[in-house]
């Protein structure tokens, strides 16, 4: 059995450590990278719809789904 000295040392959780950490260049770089990844993904989806209007007649694309 271990004996308690009566003093409690506060245990910091990982979330508390992250919340209390100062913002560094790494945090800014990570946020920028995540933001640019989201931007390029969304821009790609937007651009496909716009470019398809011009590509469809040039490549003679047509709907090949069976008519029901």
C-alpha positions as a LaTeX table, in Angstrom:
\begin{tabular}{lrrr}
\hline
Residue & $x$ (\AA) & $y$ (\AA) & $z$ (\AA) \\
\hline
Unk1 & 0.00 & 0.00 & 0.00 \\
Unk2 & 1.21 & 3.47 & $-0.77$ \\
Unk3 & 0.76 & 6.28 & 1.65 \\
Unk4 & $-0.68$ & 9.58 & 0.53 \\
Unk5 & 1.06 & 12.76 & 1.61 \\
Unk6 & $-2.15$ & 14.75 & 1.36 \\
Unk7 & $-0.98$ & 16.99 & $-1.50$ \\
Unk8 & $-2.64$ & 16.57 & $-4.83$ \\
Unk9 & $-0.67$ & 17.32 & $-7.98$ \\
Unk10 & $-3.09$ & 18.47 & $-10.69$ \\
Unk11 & $-3.00$ & 16.21 & $-13.73$ \\
Unk12 & $-3.20$ & 18.12 & $-16.99$ \\
Unk13 & $-5.07$ & 16.38 & $-19.74$ \\
Unk14 & $-3.93$ & 16.51 & $-23.33$ \\
Unk15 & $-6.78$ & 18.87 & $-24.21$ \\
Unk16 & $-5.81$ & 21.25 & $-21.40$ \\
Unk17 & $-2.21$ & 21.21 & $-22.62$ \\
Unk18 & $-3.29$ & 22.01 & $-26.17$ \\
Unk19 & $-5.65$ & 24.77 & $-25.05$ \\
Unk20 & $-2.91$ & 26.40 & $-22.98$ \\
Unk21 & $-0.15$ & 26.09 & $-25.60$ \\
Unk22 & 0.99 & 29.36 & $-27.19$ \\
Unk23 & 0.34 & 29.80 & $-30.89$ \\
Unk24 & 3.52 & 29.19 & $-32.86$ \\
Unk25 & 4.53 & 29.27 & $-36.50$ \\
Unk26 & 3.69 & 25.55 & $-36.71$ \\
Unk27 & 0.07 & 26.25 & $-35.76$ \\
Unk28 & $-0.23$ & 28.97 & $-38.38$ \\
Unk29 & 1.36 & 26.76 & $-41.04$ \\
Unk30 & $-0.97$ & 23.85 & $-40.17$ \\
Unk31 & $-4.05$ & 26.09 & $-40.32$ \\
Unk32 & $-2.92$ & 27.59 & $-43.63$ \\
Unk33 & $-2.24$ & 24.15 & $-45.12$ \\
Unk34 & $-5.64$ & 22.84 & $-44.06$ \\
Unk35 & $-7.35$ & 25.94 & $-45.41$ \\
Unk36 & $-5.59$ & 25.74 & $-48.76$ \\
Unk37 & $-6.44$ & 22.05 & $-49.04$ \\
Unk38 & $-10.12$ & 22.83 & $-48.52$ \\
Unk39 & $-9.94$ & 25.76 & $-50.95$ \\
Unk40 & $-8.33$ & 23.75 & $-53.76$ \\
Unk41 & $-10.78$ & 20.88 & $-53.30$ \\
Unk42 & $-13.79$ & 23.20 & $-53.45$ \\
Unk43 & $-12.32$ & 25.21 & $-56.34$ \\
Unk44 & $-11.71$ & 22.00 & $-58.28$ \\
Unk45 & $-15.35$ & 20.98 & $-57.93$ \\
Unk46 & $-16.50$ & 24.43 & $-59.02$ \\
Unk47 & $-14.15$ & 24.49 & $-61.99$ \\
Unk48 & $-15.20$ & 21.08 & $-63.30$ \\
Unk49 & $-18.78$ & 22.26 & $-63.72$ \\
Unk50 & $-17.73$ & 25.43 & $-65.51$ \\
Unk51 & $-15.16$ & 23.75 & $-67.75$ \\
Unk52 & $-17.57$ & 20.98 & $-68.73$ \\
Unk53 & $-19.74$ & 23.53 & $-70.56$ \\
Unk54 & $-16.82$ & 24.26 & $-72.92$ \\
Unk55 & $-15.37$ & 20.74 & $-73.08$ \\
Unk56 & $-18.62$ & 18.93 & $-73.89$ \\
Unk57 & $-19.08$ & 20.26 & $-77.46$ \\
Unk58 & $-15.35$ & 20.13 & $-78.21$ \\
Unk59 & $-15.06$ & 16.44 & $-77.31$ \\
Unk60 & $-18.57$ & 15.58 & $-78.57$ \\
Unk61 & $-19.64$ & 14.23 & $-75.19$ \\
Unk62 & $-23.17$ & 12.98 & $-74.87$ \\
Unk63 & $-25.34$ & 11.23 & $-72.34$ \\
Unk64 & $-24.96$ & 7.44 & $-72.67$ \\
Unk65 & $-27.41$ & 6.47 & $-69.93$ \\
Unk66 & $-30.26$ & 4.22 & $-71.12$ \\
Unk67 & $-33.55$ & 6.04 & $-71.49$ \\
Unk68 & $-36.22$ & 4.72 & $-69.13$ \\
\hline
\end{tabular}
